[in-house]
Amino acid sequence: MRRLEIINGPNNNFYGIRNKDVYGSQTYDGLIAELMEYGAGLGFEVHTYQNNSEGALIDHLQELYLEADRTGVKIPVVLNPGAYTHYSYALMDALESVHALVPAIEVHMSNIQDRDSFRHISVTAPECLGQIAGFGKASYKLAMHEFKLLEETGSYKRRDSCGTVLQQFAASWRQ
């Protein structure tokens, strides 16, 4: 199986506790178990990492880079940077530094455009292949599905595929 990493930033470990009207009642552990199962169905061995500290997230991305460099195999990342999305230039720089071997898709369960105005800007998304937001836990699944499609094409380049991904994802859920 191909490795895929899910990285969650601050407060995401409080899913099911924090803002249930925004994030739902499923616990973080429950979400991770569901995503691991979903990823396995796509052919991924899903690894997860969560930390509330900016430096620890950066260290983890750099460790992934060094592993990918050592093994010669890229490690795709589904990244929910939490509040660091909006102001962590350090995390943005880390993503820029590692993206050649650790490509990332940024995800958010909530629609960040429909929330507080400070949440409308992502400083990290420009260093990712794309951003998926507003679909609840399906945001993670859409990103995982997109990595499967990117892997099938042999390219981890940005592309305008949101409509295609959503159509294929919706079709797979109907089955």
C-alpha positions in Angstrom: 0.0 0.0 0.0 1.0 3.6 -0.7 1.6 5.9 2.3 -0.6 9.0 2.8 -0.2 11.3 5.8 -3.0 13.2 7.5 -1.8 16.1 9.5 -4.1 18.1 11.8 -3.2 21.3 13.6 -4.4 23.0 16.7 -7.7 22.1 18.3 -8.6 19.6 15.7 -8.1 16.9 18.3 -11.2 18.4 19.9 -13.6 17.4 17.2 -16.7 16.1 18.8 -16.1 18.5 21.8 -15.5 21.9 20.2 -18.1 23.8 18.2 -20.3 20.8 17.4 -22.6 23.0 15.2 -19.6 23.6 13.0 -17.5 20.4 13.2 -20.1 17.8 14.1 -20.3 15.4 17.1 -17.9 12.7 15.8 -14.8 12.6 18.0 -11.3 13.1 16.6 -10.5 9.4 17.2 -13.7 8.4 15.4 -12.9 10.6 12.4 -9.3 9.3 12.2 -10.6 5.6 12.3 -13.1 6.4 9.5 -10.4 8.2 7.4 -7.9 5.3 7.8 -10.6 2.9 6.6 -11.5 5.1 3.7 -7.9 5.6 2.7 -7.3 1.8 2.8 -10.1 1.4 0.4 -8.3 3.8 -2.0 -5.1 1.8 -1.6 -3.4 4.0 1.0 -1.7 3.1 4.2 -2.8 6.2 6.2 -0.6 7.7 8.9 -1.8 10.5 11.1 -0.3 13.2 13.1 -1.9 15.9 15.2 -0.2 18.6 17.2 -1.3 22.0 18.7 2.2 23.5 18.3 3.4 25.2 15.2 7.0 24.1 15.5 6.0 20.5 16.0 4.0 20.6 12.8 7.0 22.1 10.9 9.3 19.5 12.4 7.0 16.7 11.2 6.8 18.1 7.7 10.6 18.2 7.6 10.9 14.7 8.9 8.5 13.5 6.1 10.7 15.3 3.6 13.8 13.6 4.8 12.1 10.2 4.8 10.8 10.8 1.2 14.3 11.9 0.2 15.9 8.8 1.8 13.4 6.4 0.2 12.8 8.1 -3.1 9.1 8.0 -2.6 6.9 11.1 -2.3 4.6 11.3 0.7 1.3 13.0 0.0 -0.2 15.0 2.9 -3.8 15.9 3.7 -3.3 19.0 5.9 -5.7 20.7 8.1 -3.6 23.5 9.7 -6.4 24.7 11.9 -6.0 28.4 12.9 -2.4 28.4 11.6 -4.0 28.5 8.1 -4.6 32.2 8.6 -1.3 33.5 9.9 1.5 31.0 10.1 4.1 32.2 7.6 6.5 29.7 9.3 4.2 26.8 8.3 3.8 28.4 4.8 7.6 28.5 4.4 7.9 24.8 5.6 5.3 23.7 3.0 7.2 25.6 0.3 10.4 23.9 1.4 9.1 20.3 1.3 6.5 20.4 -1.5 8.7 18.7 -4.0 8.6 15.5 -2.0 5.8 16.1 0.3 2.9 17.5 -1.7 -0.1 18.7 0.4 -3.7 19.5 -0.1 -5.2 21.8 2.5 -8.6 20.8 4.0 -11.1 22.4 6.3 -14.3 20.8 7.6 -16.0 24.2 7.7 -16.5 26.7 4.9 -13.8 29.2 6.0 -15.4 31.8 3.6 -18.6 31.6 5.6 -17.0 32.3 9.0 -15.2 35.2 10.7 -13.5 37.5 8.2 -10.0 36.7 9.6 -10.6 33.1 8.5 -11.2 34.0 4.8 -7.4 34.2 4.1 -5.2 31.2 4.0 -1.5 31.9 3.9 -0.7 28.1 3.7 -2.9 27.2 0.7 -0.7 28.8 -1.9 2.0 26.3 -1.0 -0.4 23.4 -1.4 -1.7 21.7 -4.5 -5.2 23.0 -3.6 -7.7 23.6 -0.9 -10.9 21.8 -0.1 -13.2 23.4 2.5 -16.8 23.3 3.7 -17.7 19.6 3.2 -17.3 18.4 6.8 -15.3 15.2 7.1 -15.8 14.7 3.3 -13.2 17.5 2.8 -10.6 15.0 4.0 -12.0 12.2 1.8 -12.1 14.5 -1.3 -8.4 15.3 -0.7 -7.6 11.6 -0.4 -9.5 10.8 -3.5 -7.7 13.6 -5.4 -4.3 12.1 -4.3 -5.4 8.8 -5.7 -6.3 10.5 -9.0 -3.0 12.4 -9.0 -1.1 9.2 -8.4 -2.9 7.5 -11.2 -1.8 10.2 -13.6 1.7 10.1 -12.2 1.8 13.8 -11.5 1.5 15.8 -8.3 0.9 19.1 -10.1 -1.9 21.6 -9.5 -4.8 21.1 -11.8 -8.3 22.4 -12.2 -10.0 19.2 -11.3 -12.5 20.2 -8.5 -15.6 19.5 -10.6 -14.2 16.1 -11.8 -13.2 15.1 -8.3 -16.6 16.0 -6.8 -18.4 14.1 -9.6 -16.2 11.0 -9.1 -16.5 11.2 -5.3 -20.2 11.6 -5.4 -20.5 8.6 -7.8 -18.3 6.5 -5.5 -20.5 7.4 -2.5 -23.6 6.3 -4.3 -22.3 2.8 -4.8 
